């Protein structure tokens, strides 16, 4: 999965953890988003380079916090599309 696809999910999760006063780890992101560890790591690194996340502390920067708070108010699409055969069987 590309960092562009995962970035809103990572920001939203980090902001949720910060609002709750909890420390977020890479494993927490993997568990919450349910994506591969390598994809999450690449996304956090990309967001760090762009100035939205402090990857060493696993917290958002001020710009990342503002963007993440805006994302909290929106409904993000599903990360994975279910095949039509699975949807029809349900």
N, C-alpha and C positions, 0 to 999 in steps of 0.2 A: 504494500500500500504506500502511496506517495505521501511525503510530508505535507503537501498542500491539502490532501484529503483529511489527514489526521489532525492538523493544526487546530481547528476549532474545538475538537474533542479534548485535546490536551489542555488548551487554554481554559476551557470550561471546567474541567476536572481540577486543575490547579487552583482556580479561583474558588471553587466550592470548598476545597480543603482549607484555603486561606481564610475564608469567611468563617469556617467552623473552628479556626484556630488549631488545625491539625497539621502535622508535618507530612508531606507527600514524598514518597519514594518512587523510583522507577517501577518497582513491582506493584505499587498501588495503582499507578497509571495503567499498567498491563491488565490488572484485575478489573478495574473500572471500565476501561474502554474495550477490553477483550480483543486486543490486537497483538501481533507478534512483538516480542521484546525489542528486536532489532529495528523494526519500523518505528516504534515509540522512541527509541534512543535517537534515531536519525531525525525524527521530528523535533525532539527537544533540542538537539544540537542546532538545527536550522533556526528554530525560534530564538535560541541563544545568540546566534550570529546576527539575527535581524533586530535584536534588542528587546524582545518581548518576554524572555525568560532568563533568569539567572540559573543556569544549569548546575552550578556548584551547590547552591542552596535549595534548588528545586522550588523556586518561588517565581512569581511573575514580577516584572518590573512595573513601573507606574503605567507605561504605555500598554503593557500586557494586561494589567489589571483593568484598565479602562476598556480594552477590547474584549476581555473575558467577561466583564460585567454586561456588556452589550449582548454577547452571545448567550448569556444566561436567560435572557428574555425571549430568545427565539427557539423554535423547534428545529433541531438538526435532523437531516434525513438519515435513514438507516445506513450504516457503513456497508452492509452487504445486502445485495438483492437476493431474495429467495427465488429459486427456479419456479417457473409456472406450475410444474408438476407437483411440487410440494404444497403450493398454495391451493391448488385444486383439490388435493387429497384432504386438506384440513377442512 
